[in-house]
Amino acid sequence: MASVMVLQVLHDYSDAEAAEAARCDLRWKVACGFPLDHGGFDPSTLVYWRRRIAKSGRPHRVSDAVSKVAGQTGVLNGRRRRAVDSTVLADAVATQDTITQLVAAIRRVGRVVPGAAGQIAAVCTGHDYPAPGKPQVDWDDPQAKDALVSALVNDANALVEALAGGDLDEQASAALGLLALVAGQDVEPAEGSDGTDGRWRIARKVTEDRVIPAMDPEARHTRKSPGNRRDGYRAHLAACPETGIITGAQLTKAAGQDNSDAAVATQFLADQAASGGPPCEWYGDTAYGSGDLRAAIKQAGHSAVIKPGPLKPPVEGGFTLDDFTVDESAGTATCPAGLTRPISAHRNVIFGAACRACPLRSRCTTAKTGRTLTLHPHHDLLHAASASWAVQHGPREDYKKYRPNIERVISQAASRGGRRLKLRYLGTVKNNAWLKNRTAALNLRNLISRGLTHDNGAWILA
């Protein structure tokens, strides 16, 4: 069944498609050790095994087994480079608008919270929730739309208040908590209202860390670029750029500071140290150029070949932070005009009134109070990275040579036959297990293409 699960994620098959392939495809029968007349199995068998493995002490045993094989082959011996990158994978459900989410969240409470169905009938009057479909309203009429939003939000608040304080299990508490979240994340008091009169409207903003479908509360909005908004989860990968072997994989929510590229790369770095791996050069784009990650890389004895982020001057074509001389030992910063000021306890440098008569003011700041710097705790590392990047034949040349290789690994993990993959499961845990299995399958295919064979009880590359 482990072989079937590996082939399933490699081909991106559903449970029914995998069961059919195991019954009808001779290649699958040979790979899985089935006799030719094997009658196959019910697709629900795969559901059983995923749940059983998830509840075990080693939920990522397939990935661990392939990692052990790769270690025996020595394919990474002497390979001291690691590249990191991430991509967004679409979630398994459709993104919902505010009205659909409110209705779906109330219906979910009615299904999983004991006694909630009766409370919905008693206190929820804005919509016939047992009836299928969205509420019937003139969607082109802003007043009618706001009246519907107000009715649904008031129903949600009344239901939460009616059920609060009860003895609820984990599933029921989660459903009620989600309803409270959905009722507050996308709405604001209507014009001329303070929120106490029950009049609401959809907020003229996007809530940070917004839940987008009620069926999968962990899916999120994110952006790969200012003009490219995506919904779903973020898959983070670390790989050896010379061999394409994936050394780390983690699926997280698509938004949130703890799920940022730099934060997950710090975890990859810790995993490398925990496994006893050698010091490496870490390659990444500007998303990985944080001072905290650079400090973690340096502290672990590794080196960073990470593209520094651009510094935007307050005045177009003017002075950036790198044009100031920061002396950490003396606790001072000197501006391009030669004026020196102390670094405060909060790492601010205030030049203030001294900027008024400065001949370089027009190139430095437009603020009436003068230029103020805010220094990162690891400013020295960020400044050194920018300086080294400007040197010809420096780390930038290695970056151009090795870092683009991670793009191919990302493409292999996130697509199949030219088609972008879409996640099949709900929640971070299940989709992370899928990603671990898929990267294990890709590594196994990579090793087989290099001549993987079993000889005298050990895995080697022929």
Protein Blocks (a to p, Z undefined) as FASTA:
>chain_A
ZZmmmmmmmnopafklmmmmmmmmmklmmmnopafklgbjafklmmmmmmmmmmmmblml
mmmmmmmmmmmnommgoiacdcddddddddfbdcddfklmmmmmmmmmmmmmghklmmmm
mmmmkbcfkbgcjddddfklmklmmmmmmmmmmmmmmmmmmmgoiacdfklmmmmmmmmm
mmmmmgccdehiahlnopacddfbdcehiafbfklmmbccddfbfklccedddddddddf
knopafbdcdddfbdjklgmklmmmmmmmmmmmnopacddddddfklmcfklmmmmmmno
pacdddddddddfbghiacfklpccdfknopacdfkopacdddfkopacekjmlmmpmkl
mmmbccfnbpaddddfklmmmmmmmmmmmpghilklmmmmmmmmmmmmmmmmmggehiac
ddfbecjklmmmmmmmmmmmmmmmmmmmnopaceehiacdZZ
